[in-house]
Amino acid sequence: FVTSRENWKWRHARSDAEKAVRRQERRVKEIIFQSEEDRKI
C-alpha cells in the first residue's frame, strides 16, 4: 500500500527523470546536427 504523498513523490521524480532524458536527447541531436554542418564545409 502506497500513500498518496509517496505516490506523488514517485510520479514527480519520474517526470523529472523523463525531462532530463529529453534534454539529453535534444543535446545529442544538436551535437549530431552541428557535426553534420561542419562536414559540409
C-alpha positions in Angstrom: 0.0 0.0 0.0 1.4 3.4 -1.0 0.2 6.7 0.5 -0.9 9.3 -2.0 2.0 11.5 -0.9 4.6 8.8 -1.7 2.8 8.2 -5.0 3.0 11.9 -5.8 6.7 12.0 -4.9 7.4 9.0 -7.1 5.5 10.4 -10.1 7.2 13.7 -9.6 10.6 12.1 -9.6 9.7 10.1 -12.7 8.7 13.2 -14.6 11.9 14.9 -13.6 13.8 11.9 -15.0 11.9 12.0 -18.2 12.6 15.7 -18.6 16.3 15.0 -18.1 16.2 12.3 -20.7 14.5 14.6 -23.2 17.1 17.3 -22.5 19.9 14.8 -23.1 18.3 13.6 -26.4 18.0 17.2 -27.6 21.6 17.9 -26.8 22.7 14.8 -28.7 20.6 15.8 -31.7 22.2 19.3 -31.6 25.7 17.8 -31.5 24.9 15.5 -34.4 23.4 18.3 -36.4 26.5 20.5 -35.6 28.9 17.8 -36.8 26.9 17.3 -40.0 27.0 21.0 -40.7 30.8 21.0 -40.1 31.3 18.2 -42.6 29.5 20.1 -45.3 32.1 22.9 -45.2 
